[in-house]
Amino acid sequence: MMFLIYFAYEAFLAYVILQELGGGIDALVASRCALAAVMIFLTFLFFQSMRIKDLKSQRTILKGVFIGWASICVTLIIVTPDSIYFTVLTGLASVISLLSSIGLIKKISEERNSLTDKEIYLLQKLAKKK
């Protein structure tokens, strides 16, 4: 969220300054707005993926979030190499997404090896019939 606020603030400031100077939308303003929008989208996806019950779908979404954060990190390295703080923070966000995705692999294998409540109920019902 801190990234989002920072880039939205920078985009707003650049937009206001350009409007005062009488110019249109500059590439700097557009790139800052795009970075803020992508960050909003990725943060929303990360939190929404936790609500999904299907672990495989959740893992797929987290992989996408990881790719998004990693691409933002690489973009920040290319565009603003002097801004180490934000580069490290976006890199940290991508690592957190990757670790969450890796953690889901263990949950998926545990789920595959265990029975659901419905399967247990049906097995108990079948055992009572015999």
C-alpha positions as CSV (number, residue, x, y, z in Angstrom):
1,M,0.0,0.0,0.0
2,M,2.9,2.3,0.7
3,F,4.1,1.9,-2.9
4,L,0.7,2.7,-4.2
5,I,0.4,5.9,-2.1
6,Y,3.9,7.0,-3.1
7,F,3.4,6.5,-6.9
8,A,-0.1,7.9,-6.8
9,Y,1.2,11.0,-5.0
10,E,4.1,11.4,-7.5
11,A,1.7,11.0,-10.4
12,F,-0.7,13.6,-9.0
13,L,2.1,16.1,-8.3
14,A,3.6,15.6,-11.8
15,Y,0.1,16.1,-13.3
16,V,-0.6,19.3,-11.4
17,I,2.8,20.7,-12.3
18,L,2.3,20.0,-15.9
19,Q,-1.2,21.5,-15.9
20,E,0.2,24.7,-14.3
21,L,2.8,24.8,-17.0
22,G,0.2,24.4,-19.7
23,G,1.3,21.1,-21.0
24,G,-0.7,17.9,-21.5
25,I,0.0,14.5,-20.0
26,D,3.6,13.7,-20.1
27,A,5.2,10.2,-20.3
28,L,6.3,10.6,-16.6
29,V,2.8,11.2,-15.5
30,A,1.4,8.3,-17.5
31,S,4.1,5.9,-16.2
32,R,3.5,6.9,-12.6
33,C,-0.2,6.4,-13.0
34,A,0.3,3.1,-14.7
35,L,2.6,1.9,-11.9
36,A,0.1,2.9,-9.3
37,A,-2.8,1.2,-11.2
38,V,-0.8,-2.0,-11.6
39,M,0.1,-2.0,-7.9
40,I,-3.5,-1.5,-6.9
41,F,-4.5,-4.4,-9.2
42,L,-1.7,-6.8,-7.8
43,T,-2.5,-6.0,-4.2
44,F,-6.2,-6.6,-4.8
45,L,-5.4,-9.9,-6.6
46,F,-3.2,-11.0,-3.7
47,F,-5.8,-10.4,-1.1
48,Q,-8.7,-11.8,-3.2
49,S,-6.7,-15.0,-3.9
50,M,-6.8,-15.9,-0.2
51,R,-10.6,-16.1,-0.4
52,I,-10.6,-18.8,-3.1
53,K,-11.2,-22.3,-1.8
54,D,-9.6,-24.2,-4.7
55,L,-5.9,-24.3,-3.9
56,K,-4.8,-24.9,-7.5
57,S,-6.6,-21.7,-8.6
58,Q,-5.2,-19.8,-5.7
59,R,-1.7,-20.9,-6.6
60,T,-2.1,-19.9,-10.2
61,I,-3.2,-16.4,-9.1
62,L,-0.3,-16.1,-6.7
63,K,2.1,-17.1,-9.6
64,G,0.6,-14.3,-11.6
65,V,1.0,-11.8,-8.7
66,F,4.6,-12.9,-8.3
67,I,5.3,-12.3,-12.0
68,G,3.6,-8.9,-11.8
69,W,5.6,-7.8,-8.7
70,A,8.8,-9.1,-10.2
71,S,8.2,-7.2,-13.5
72,I,7.5,-4.0,-11.5
73,C,10.7,-4.6,-9.6
74,V,12.7,-5.0,-12.8
75,T,11.0,-1.9,-14.3
76,L,11.9,0.2,-11.2
77,I,15.5,-1.0,-11.5
78,I,15.6,0.1,-15.1
79,V,13.6,3.4,-14.7
80,T,14.8,4.6,-11.3
81,P,18.0,2.9,-10.3
82,D,18.6,5.5,-7.6
83,S,15.4,4.6,-5.8
84,I,16.8,1.5,-4.0
85,Y,14.2,1.7,-1.2
86,F,11.2,1.1,-3.5
87,T,13.0,-1.4,-5.6
88,V,13.8,-3.5,-2.5
89,L,10.2,-3.2,-1.2
90,T,8.7,-4.4,-4.5
91,G,11.3,-7.2,-4.6
92,L,10.2,-8.1,-1.1
93,A,6.6,-8.2,-2.2
94,S,7.4,-10.5,-5.1
95,V,9.3,-12.8,-2.8
96,I,6.4,-12.9,-0.4
97,S,4.1,-13.9,-3.3
98,L,6.5,-16.6,-4.4
99,L,6.8,-18.0,-0.9
100,S,3.0,-18.0,-0.6
101,S,2.8,-19.9,-3.8
102,I,5.4,-22.4,-2.7
103,G,3.6,-22.9,0.6
104,L,0.5,-23.8,-1.3
105,I,2.3,-26.7,-2.9
106,K,2.5,-28.4,0.5
107,K,-1.1,-27.7,1.2
108,I,-2.1,-29.1,-2.2
109,S,-0.2,-32.4,-1.6
110,E,-1.7,-32.7,1.9
111,E,-5.2,-32.1,0.5
112,R,-4.6,-34.7,-2.2
113,N,-3.6,-37.3,0.4
114,S,-6.5,-36.7,2.8
115,L,-10.2,-37.4,2.7
116,T,-12.8,-34.7,2.7
117,D,-15.7,-34.7,5.2
118,K,-18.1,-35.8,2.6
119,E,-15.9,-38.8,1.6
120,I,-15.5,-39.8,5.3
121,Y,-19.3,-39.6,5.8
122,L,-19.9,-41.8,2.7
123,L,-17.3,-44.3,3.8
124,Q,-18.9,-44.5,7.3
125,K,-22.3,-45.0,5.7
126,L,-20.9,-47.7,3.4
127,A,-19.3,-49.5,6.4
128,K,-22.6,-49.5,8.3
129,K,-24.4,-51.1,5.4
130,K,-22.0,-54.1,5.3
